[in-house]
């Protein structure tokens, strides 16, 4: 494997196979309820960014139980652990006392090795940061932020409703409290090319982040994006872009995801993305054929800079 893959990293850290279990809170998103925006980001479906998340009307313990059962039914012999991943909408957009109850219920499960919370940079006030820091003394806490792009023009176009400064403030505040930050980037956003994506990635890795999740832009039924003339990436374009981006990720940063699978019932385009296995095989094939390595473009950059004085002298 020529990149720092999440599975390997989790096995190293926790000593066994770790599965992420998607959980839901009853919270919505400030970009949906009118506080920041209405209708949400243009690609976000009304069923939430966590389309696979268990339904929030069940208790966290029940959600965990049924998610674990599904895995254990498939792999009954495996000694494994779990990350409780609060994935739906904005998991820190609700009363802090309720957040505490839900998150504690998850990490009190002895098979849960860590907590992961998906949220927005503008939903991390001091009291939420305090809570997450307290919880991180019990079990590791990952905070996942959907930046998607660092291009402010695109951010407006996709109706993200927060700016890059807000992201910088949030990442620095999380890292200062020892919380691990995972950032989501989307490839194929309207108006963006590969250069824009490299620049977003360079922006992200100039912050103290521990992980990155790459996503393909999906067009889902009922979203604002579905009403536009957006043309999605081809599989070839996506595979080229995502593998090339790995060259710009510092070696210590964990790659949490190289492609996602949108909810098949809601997916309009690109339909090739529904076959996640095929996409992953194409990614693996390109990595093998090119021999490219995570961070290699940064090595080149450093080498060029280090070589500059001698080149000048020569
Ligand atoms: S911030 Fe997340 S949950 Fe909120 S609208 Fe955007 S994608 Fe959806």
Boltz pocket constraint, residues with backbone or C-beta under 6 A from the ligand:
constraints:
  - pocket:
      binder: B
      contacts: [[A, 29], [A, 30], [A, 31], [A, 32], [A, 39], [A, 40], [A, 41], [A, 44], [A, 45], [A, 48], [A, 49], [A, 88], [A, 89], [A, 90], [A, 120], [A, 146], [A, 159], [A, 160]]
      max_distance: 6.0
